[in-house]
Amino acid sequence: MNMDNPVHKEFAEYVIRRGPALLRMARGLTADPTEAEDLLQTALAQTYLAWDRIQDRAALDGYVRRAMVNIRISWWRRRGPEVHPTADPPDLPVEDCTRRSELRDCLHRALCRLPDRQRTTLVLRYYADLSDAQIAEHLGISVGTVKSTVSRAVTRLRGDADLGQDFPIPRPRGYPTRPPDH
């Protein structure tokens, strides 16, 4: 990459500045750290090719997020659904958690056990803080499908034995809070 070119320099500065946050987003969309890196790299390559057409530089993160979601959907369609025809999911390899808290690791594993669409809607809702309408637009589904997918994902996380009772799973927007037990 010729750094004398201002476009190359501007893009490189953007990647250096926003790369870590975008990689965290990619990790939330995938169950595999290597796949997350591939996803981000592919999205950044698409962004670079469209760099001259992106007028609003403040919207770059949204452009890359949208590219990651679109690429992820494309990968799902090529691969087909992941079906686990057993009541007990297989044991997943445990990462070295020396730099992460036990709770974060536990949540990550629980999210990885969710189907792709459920995991993606939760990441877009709680990490990217998108509305139901924005999520529906990103995924190309209806708002009702977003709501039901988030509801099923949160219910599934609440039932995950690894998370235990002490982990507060947020209620989806628009859902009533439970009255206190007396």
C-alpha positions as CSV (number, residue, x, y, z in Angstrom):
1,M,0.0,0.0,0.0
2,N,1.5,3.3,-1.0
3,M,1.2,5.5,2.0
4,D,1.9,8.7,-0.1
5,N,-1.7,8.3,-1.4
6,P,-4.0,10.2,1.0
7,V,-6.8,7.6,0.5
8,H,-4.5,4.8,1.6
9,K,-3.3,6.8,4.6
10,E,-6.8,7.8,5.7
11,F,-8.0,4.2,5.4
12,A,-5.0,2.9,7.3
13,E,-5.6,5.4,10.1
14,Y,-9.2,4.4,10.3
15,V,-8.3,0.7,10.6
16,I,-5.7,1.4,13.3
17,R,-8.2,3.6,15.2
18,R,-11.3,1.6,14.9
19,G,-10.0,-1.9,14.2
20,P,-10.1,-3.3,17.8
21,A,-13.8,-2.2,18.3
22,L,-14.8,-3.6,15.0
23,L,-13.0,-6.9,15.8
24,R,-15.0,-7.1,19.0
25,M,-18.2,-6.7,17.0
26,A,-17.0,-9.4,14.5
27,R,-16.3,-11.8,17.5
28,G,-19.8,-11.2,18.7
29,L,-21.2,-12.2,15.3
30,T,-19.2,-15.4,15.0
31,A,-18.5,-18.3,17.3
32,D,-14.9,-18.6,16.3
33,P,-12.1,-16.0,16.8
34,T,-10.4,-16.9,13.5
35,E,-13.7,-16.6,11.6
36,A,-14.2,-13.2,13.3
37,E,-10.8,-12.0,11.9
38,D,-11.8,-13.3,8.4
39,L,-15.1,-11.6,8.7
40,L,-13.6,-8.2,9.6
41,Q,-10.9,-8.5,7.0
42,T,-13.4,-9.2,4.3
43,A,-15.6,-6.3,5.5
44,L,-12.6,-3.9,5.6
45,A,-11.6,-5.0,2.0
46,Q,-15.1,-4.1,0.8
47,T,-15.0,-0.8,2.7
48,Y,-11.6,0.0,1.1
49,L,-13.0,-0.6,-2.4
50,A,-15.9,1.7,-1.6
51,W,-13.8,4.3,0.3
52,D,-14.2,7.0,-2.4
53,R,-18.0,6.6,-2.5
54,I,-18.5,7.0,1.3
55,Q,-19.2,10.7,1.7
56,D,-20.0,10.7,5.4
57,R,-16.9,9.6,7.3
58,A,-18.8,9.6,10.5
59,A,-20.9,6.7,9.1
60,L,-17.8,4.4,8.4
61,D,-18.5,2.2,11.5
62,G,-22.1,1.7,10.3
63,Y,-20.9,0.8,6.8
64,V,-18.4,-1.8,8.1
65,R,-21.0,-3.2,10.6
66,R,-23.5,-3.5,7.7
67,A,-20.8,-5.2,5.5
68,M,-20.0,-7.7,8.3
69,V,-23.7,-8.6,8.8
70,N,-24.2,-9.0,5.1
71,I,-21.1,-11.1,4.7
72,R,-22.1,-13.2,7.7
73,I,-25.6,-13.8,6.2
74,S,-23.9,-14.8,2.9
75,W,-21.7,-17.3,4.8
76,W,-24.8,-18.8,6.5
77,R,-26.6,-19.3,3.2
78,R,-23.6,-21.0,1.7
79,R,-23.0,-23.3,4.6
80,G,-26.7,-24.0,5.4
81,P,-28.1,-24.3,8.9
82,E,-26.1,-25.8,11.7
83,V,-28.1,-28.6,13.1
84,H,-27.2,-30.4,16.3
85,P,-29.5,-33.4,16.5
86,T,-28.9,-34.1,20.2
87,A,-30.4,-32.9,23.4
88,D,-26.9,-32.4,24.9
89,P,-24.7,-30.0,22.9
90,P,-21.2,-31.3,22.4
91,D,-18.5,-30.0,24.8
92,L,-16.7,-26.9,23.4
93,P,-13.0,-26.4,23.9
94,V,-12.3,-24.0,26.7
95,E,-10.1,-21.0,26.0
96,D,-7.3,-19.8,28.2
97,C,-9.2,-17.4,30.3
98,T,-6.3,-15.8,32.2
99,R,-7.1,-12.4,30.8
100,R,-10.8,-12.6,31.0
101,S,-13.2,-12.7,33.8
102,E,-15.1,-16.0,34.5
103,L,-18.4,-14.3,33.8
104,R,-17.3,-12.9,30.4
105,D,-16.0,-16.3,29.3
106,C,-19.2,-18.0,30.4
107,L,-21.3,-15.5,28.5
108,H,-19.2,-15.9,25.4
109,R,-19.6,-19.7,25.5
110,A,-23.3,-19.3,26.0
111,L,-23.6,-16.9,23.0
112,C,-21.6,-19.4,20.9
113,R,-24.1,-22.1,21.6
114,L,-26.9,-19.9,20.2
115,P,-27.9,-20.3,16.5
116,D,-26.3,-17.7,14.2
117,R,-29.4,-15.5,13.8
118,Q,-30.1,-15.4,17.6
119,R,-26.5,-14.5,18.4
120,T,-26.5,-11.9,15.7
121,T,-29.7,-10.2,16.8
122,L,-28.4,-10.1,20.4
123,V,-25.1,-8.6,19.4
124,L,-26.8,-6.0,17.2
125,R,-29.3,-5.2,20.0
126,Y,-27.0,-5.2,23.1
127,Y,-23.5,-4.5,21.7
128,A,-24.3,-2.3,18.7
129,D,-27.4,-0.8,20.5
130,L,-29.5,-0.9,17.3
131,S,-33.3,-0.7,17.4
132,D,-35.6,-3.5,16.2
133,A,-36.2,-1.7,13.0
134,Q,-32.5,-1.2,12.4
135,I,-31.8,-4.9,13.1
136,A,-34.6,-5.9,10.8
137,E,-33.2,-3.7,8.0
138,H,-29.6,-5.1,8.6
139,L,-30.8,-8.7,8.5
140,G,-33.5,-8.3,5.9
141,I,-36.2,-9.7,8.1
142,S,-39.4,-8.2,9.7
143,V,-39.5,-6.4,13.0
144,G,-41.7,-9.1,14.4
145,T,-39.1,-11.7,13.5
146,V,-36.4,-9.6,15.3
147,K,-38.6,-9.4,18.4
148,S,-39.3,-13.1,18.5
149,T,-35.7,-14.0,17.8
150,V,-34.4,-11.8,20.6
151,S,-37.0,-13.2,22.9
152,R,-36.1,-16.8,22.1
153,A,-32.4,-16.0,22.4
154,V,-32.8,-14.3,25.8
155,T,-35.0,-17.2,27.0
156,R,-32.4,-19.7,25.9
157,L,-29.7,-17.8,27.7
158,R,-31.7,-17.6,30.9
159,G,-32.1,-21.4,30.7
160,D,-28.4,-21.9,30.1
161,A,-27.1,-23.8,33.2
162,D,-23.6,-22.4,32.8
163,L,-24.7,-18.8,33.3
164,G,-26.2,-19.6,36.7
165,Q,-28.5,-17.4,38.8
166,D,-26.2,-14.5,39.4
167,F,-25.9,-13.3,35.8
168,P,-28.4,-10.5,35.0
169,I,-29.6,-11.0,31.4
170,P,-31.3,-7.8,30.3
171,R,-34.9,-7.8,29.2
172,P,-35.5,-6.9,25.5
173,R,-36.8,-3.4,24.9
174,G,-40.5,-3.1,25.2
175,Y,-40.9,-6.1,27.5
176,P,-42.5,-5.6,30.9
177,T,-40.3,-6.1,33.9
178,R,-41.3,-8.8,36.4
179,P,-42.8,-7.5,39.6
180,P,-40.7,-8.2,42.7
181,D,-41.4,-11.5,44.5
182,H,-42.9,-11.1,48.0
